[in-house]
């Protein structure tokens, strides 16, 4: 199984990539251009997992 990371090319996503490389996990990256608003496109929103609060 190959993990896919959808993220902009900023420091926060690079931390995840460095961790995956160090652990030897297979992955691919898909750049999300925040300046173009790609994070608001229906195709991107369709892959999002709902986030529930961990603490109430």
N, C-alpha and C positions, 0 to 999 in steps of 0.2 A: 504494500500500500504506500502510495506517495502522498505526502501531506502537501496541501496547497495553501500558501499564505497570500492573502489579498491585503496589500498595505501600501502606503506611500513610502518613498525611499528616504525616510527620516530616521533619526536615531532610535526612536522607540521600536520600530520594526526591525532595525538592524540588530538590536539586542536579541530578539527572538531567533533571527537567522544565525547569529554567532553561536547561540546555545545549541541549535539543531546541528550545526556543523561539528561542534565539539563532541556532541553525543553520537554522531554518525548516522543521523536520521535522514532518510531520503525525502526531499521536498522540492517544490517548484514555487516560484514567486510570480505574482501578477501585480504589476504596478497599478495603483489607484491614484489618479491625478486629482488631488483635492482642489487645485486651482480651477479646474474645469468642471468641478461639481460631480465627478463620477461616482462619489459615495452616495449620491441621491438618485441615481438612475435605477429604474425598476430591475434591471438585470443584477445589479449589486445588492439591492435590498432583498431580492429573492433568496440570496444565499445566507443572509444574516440569521443567526440563532437568537431567539429571544433571550434577553438577559433579565433574570429575576434577582431581586435584592437578596444578598446572602444573610444580611443582618436586618432585623426589623427594629 
